[in-house]
Amino acid sequence: MKHPTGKLWKTELNKSPLWLLEWSLPAIARHCVLLAVDSTDSCGDHDHSSDTWQPHPDLRALLQFLARSLNPEDEYLLWLIGQNKPIILQKTFTRLNQSCPGEFATELEQLIKPVRGGTWLKDTLAVMIREAVIHRAEGMLPFLLVATDGEVFDAEALGEVILKERVGLVRLGKQESPQLEWLRDHTEKVQPTQDGLKEFLKVPARTISLIVPGRSDSDARFFSKDGELLPTATGSPWQIPLDARYLGMAFIGGDQPRPELVYAMGNVTEVEEKPLPYPVPPYLQNVIDYLRRSDPLWDRTPLRQLADALRKATEEKREVDVFRCPNPRCLYRRVTITTADLENSLFCCSCNALLLASDTQKQDELNTSMRWLCRIEDDESIGNPLKFEENAALTGVSPKEYRKACQIASDEKGTSWLALDLSVKKAFG
């Protein structure tokens, strides 16, 4: 199945790399049914006086059930076994066909003519398989069906051909033959009933997930096609909603992301890296502006140091002095800020800059009502903070855990989190 290539735009956000990933997601794949019909004498009645051919009752039932099983916009192709050219090529199934299965079956029956000289399937099947490859490359799911009584003269010569695709066999009548036994062993039995056809034509549930090696759920923000930031999803790989047609994700800092989409039908890794175009598309500019004005640009190094200092302060009953204000113009630049100071406020008491940011970000520039959570991994590494209000139910951390501007919290599974509260403003120093 053909999938679109992703786009990865590179730009900067306050001197940090910013990567904007966009991926168009396909709709649930359409069916393409490739049907080969046996129209030799043993599979129908030929009226020589009117030169008409009446198909086997099982074939007529198959065509009607096919109409009830297909969806509008699906396609169907029809061959007569023994011929290399289809009598119907790429016909789109419609709602009228679906609502009038009898008329659909009659329309096909009128196109089916008797084939003389026995049942020879190899060349017909080879052409059907080539068509299946073409339709799969166009994003459709092909299904090959052969309707015959099984008396196929070149059955054993189909070996290499029939192994290239999944082929369904609809048996017409009850005649037994050695060739039928061979076909049974190398094809999938399909009953000429609606349940039988629907089971054969079943499309795997559309499941799409996103894997980005080296990135955790705290490293990225989803955004919509309109440029609005969405709630941060947790879990890696990220599960994409079944009805989603667009995937947008922003990564701040770090090396170039290596995203990979995982479909039920296989993985897709084609991502085209480009510098952000100028002028910047309005929806992407919305994403950049929102990230710039509302969310802190956290610095992983002091976050990790703070988590380590808080653990040591608890375990060893002592404070660790490791922090400096990031503002190069701050009068407190050379003043040591302790772990206890940060428990009272995450902002510098002199210039109001966020002490855990990668650049100077003042308190009045940020949404200070937000509380944040950083997952502390088993190897003591730490991810960028998640907004507590959007992720509390997923992380399992209670609001009661927040008593200071920073502390270590645990969820019900025993996972450790660094809890940060920008609204705590007690003075220190």
N, C-alpha and C positions, 0 to 999 in steps of 0.2 A: 504494500500500500504506500502511495506517495504522500509525503508529508512536507509542509513548507519549511524553508530554512529560517532559523531565528536571526535576529539582529541584536548586536551588542554595541551600544553607543558608549564611547569613552569621553568623559569631560572631567572637570574638577569642581569640588565644593569646598570652599574655604581652605584651599591648598591641599586637600585630600583627594585621591582619585575617586571618581564617581562613575559607576558602571550602570547603564540602563539597559535591561534586557527586555526585548519584545519578541513575542512568538504568536503567530496566528494559529489557532487550533482548528482542525477539521471537524466538520459535523460527523455524526455517526455515519459510517460508510454505507453506500447504497449497494443493493444486490445487482449482480448481472448474471442471469441464468442462461447458460448455454446448453441447449437441449438438442439431442440427436434422436430422431424417430425412425424406427424400423417400419418401413412401408412395403415390405415384401409380401407375397401372397399369404404367408403363414401368420401375418400380423394384421390382417384385415380382409375385407371382401371387395373384390373388383367387379363392378357391373360393366361388362363389356358392351352391352347395348347402349348405355348412356355414357360410357367411359368415365364413370365416377368411382370413387374408392371410399368405402366406409371403414373407418378405423376400428380397431379392437375396442370393446367397451371399456377396458381398463385404461386405454390411452385417452379416450374421451373424458373419463373421470379424472385422469391425471391433469389434463388441460384445465378443467374447471377448478380443481383444487389449487392448481398453480395460480389462477386468477385470485383466489381468496387468500393466498399466502403472500403475494407480492404487495409492496407499498408503492404509492405514486412516486414517480421519478426513478423507480427501479428500471432496469433494462432487461430485455430478453432477446436471444438469438436462436434461430431454429434451423437445423440441418436435417436432411434426409440421409440416413446411413447409406454410404456408398458414393456420396457426392462430396466434392471439395468446396463448393460454394454454398453459402447459406441461402435459404429461401426468404429468411428475414434476418436483417443485420441491424443491430443497435436500435431496436424499436423501444421507445420509452413507454412504460406502463402508466396508465392514467387512472383517475378516480372512476371514470366511466367503465373501464375494464374491470375494476375492482367491484363496482356495484352491479355489474351484469356479467357474471362469470360464464353463463351459458352462451352469450353472444361472443365473448372472447374466445371460448373453445370452438365455436362454429366458424369464426373467422380463420382460425389456424387450420382447422380441419379442411376447409376449402382450398387451402394452399398445398396440402399434402397430396402428392401424386405417387402412384405405385412405382417402385424401383424393381427392375427385372435383373435376373442374373445372380441372385443370391445376396447374402448379407456380408458385406466386406467393410469392416469398421476402421482399420488402421489409418488410412489416409484422412478420413473424416475426423477422427479423433485428434490426429496431429494438427490439423488446421484449427480445431476448437481450442487446443492447448495454446497455440500461438495467440489466438484472440484473447484467451484468459490472461496471458502475460501482459498484453497491451492494456486491457481494462484495469488490471491491478496497478499498473504504472500510472493510470489516470485517477487513482484513488478509490476504485470500486472493489468490491469483494466478489470474485467470480465463483460460480458453482456449476460444475459440469454434471449433466444428467444424460443417461443413455436409456431409452425405452425400447426394449426388444424382448422377443421370446427366448433369446439366448442362443439360437442356432446361428452363431457368427462363425463364418468359415475360417477367418484368419485370427481367431481368438488368441492362440498361443503366440502369434507374432506381435502381440500388443505389449509384450513384456516391458521393453525399455520406454515405450510411449506412455503407458498407463501409470507407471511409477512416478511420473513427473507432476502429477496433479491428483487431488482427491476427486474420485469419480463415483457418482451415485448410480446404482443400477435399479431401474424399475422393470420388473419382470411382467411381461404381457402373457396372459394365459397360464397354462399348467404343463406345457410340453417340456419334457426332460431331454437333455442332450449332453454329450461330453463337453462341448464348448461352454454350456451353461455352468457346469461345475467349475471350470477354469475361471470364468468371469466372477462367480461368487467368491472365489478365493482372492481376487485381486481388486474388487470394488466394494463399495459400501451399499448394503441393501436399503432400498427406500420403498416404503409402502405407498401405493397410489391413493393415499388418503390425506386429508388436510393435516392431521397430526404428524403423519409421516414426513410430509414435505416441510412443515414448519421446523421439525427437528433437524432435518438435513440443512435447511437454509438459515439455521440459527446463527446470528452474528454475535460474536463475543461481546459482552458488556464493555462499553467504552470506558476504559480505565486509563488515566494519564497521571503520571506523577513526575515531579521534577527533582533531579539529583544535581547538586553542585558540590563536588568534592572540596573539602577544606572549609566549607561554610556551614554554619549552624543556623538554627531557626532565629537566632538573635542578630544575624548579620544582614538581614535584608528586609525590605518593605515591599509589599505588593502594591501596585497602583492600577487604576482602571484605564480604559481606553480614553477617557476624558481627562486623565491626569490627576484624579483624586486618589490620595493614599488610602489604602484599605487596611482593616485590622490585620495585625501580624499573625500569620498562621504558624502553628508549632508542628514539630515533627519533621524528620528528614528520612526518606524523601517527602517533599510536600505533595499532598494529594490535591489534584486539580478538580474542581466541581464538574459533574458530568455534562452540564449544559454550557460550560465556559467555551467561548470562541476566541478569547484573547487572553494572553498572559503577559503582564508587565511586572517587572521586579527591579528594585534599585539596590545596588550594593555599594556601601561607602567604605573606602579604604581597602588596603590589601592588594594582592596580586590580581591579575585578570581572572575572573571566574571562568570555570569550565563547565557550563551547564549541559545537562543531558535530559531529554524527555524520554520517558519510558511508557510505551504503549503496550496494550495487550498483544499487538501484532509485532512488536519489536522496538528497539531503541533508536532514537534519532539524536545525532550529535552535531548536525550541521548548523553552525552559528557563524555568521559573518560579522567580523569586528570592523567598526567604522568610527572615525572621529565624529562627534556630534555635529550635525550640519548647521550652517548659518544661513539665514536666520533659524533659530531653534524652533521646531514645531510647537505651537502654543500648548498642547497637552503635555509635552515633555518639559516645557518651561514651568508649567504649573507644578509638576513633581519637584523640580529643582527648588523652586521658590518655597514650596511647603517644607521641604527638608531643611532649607536654610533658616527659615524664620521660627520654626516651632520645636524641632527636636535637637537636643544637644548633640554635638559632634564628640562623642565619648572617645577617650584615649585608653586603649587597652592596657597600656603599661601601668598607670596609676590605679586602674580598676583592679588589676591582678595584685598589685602591691597592697591595696587597701584590704582586699579579702584575706590576704596572708597576714596582714597586721592585726586585723580583727580576731582572727583565729589565735594568734600568738597572745594577744592581750587577754583573751579568755582563758587560754590554757596555762600561760605562764605568769598571769597577773602583772603584766607590765605593758607599757606603751611603746610603740615603735615610731620614731620620728623620720618620715621619709618623703614628705610632701612639700611642694613649692607652688606658688601661684603661677599660672601659665602666662599671665599678662606681663610682657617685658617692661612696661612702664609703671608697674605697680610698686608702691613704696614697700610693700610686704614681700617683694621678690626674694629677698635674702633672709626672710624670717622663717624659722622652722615651724611647720604646721604639724601637729601631732594627730594621732588616731582619735584621741578624745576630742580634739577640736572639730574634726570632721563629723563626729557623732552629734555635734550640736548644730552644724550647718555645713553644707557642701559648697558654700560661696565664700569668697574672700571678704573679710570684714572691712578691708580697705577700699577695694575697687569693685566689689560685687561680681567678680568673674567666677565662673564655675571652675572649681579646683580640679575636676576630673576630666576636663575637656581638652581636646587636642589643639585648640586655638582660643583666643580671648572671646568669651561669650558672657555678656553681662546678664545679671538676674532679670532685668526688665525686658530683655530680648527673648526670654524663654517662657514657656507655659509652666510656671512653678507649681501649679496644682497637681502636676503629674507625679505619680510614684512609679518606680522602675524596679525590675528584677533582672539579675544576671545569673544565669545557671553556672554553677561551679562544677566542672567536669571531674571525672575520676582522676585524670592526670593533672588536676589543679589549674588547667587552662580555663579561661572565662570568655564568654561571648559578649557582644554588645547588649545593652539593656533592652528588655521588653517593657512596654507600657503595662503597668499593673492593671489599670482599669479595663484593658482589652484582653488580658491574658490570665487574670486571677483564677477563673474557673478551670482553665487548662493546666495551670501550674500547680494548683492545689495549695497555694500559700494563703493563709488567712489574713485579712486586714489588721487583725489584732497583733500580728507580728511586727507591725510598724510602730515603734516607740521612739526611735531616734532617726537622725538624718541618714545614718548608715548602720547596718548590722547584718549578721549572718542569720538567715531564716531557713527552716526546713519544711518540706512538704510532707504529706502523709506517707509517701514512699521512701522517705529518708534522704531525698535529694537535697543538697545544700544550695542555697541561693544567696547572692549578695543583694540585700534590699536597700534601695536608695529612695529618699523622700526629699524632693526639692522644696517642699513647703515648710520644712523645719528651718526656722530663722534665728535660733538662739545665738547671741553674740559669743565670740571667743577671743582669745588673745590676751 
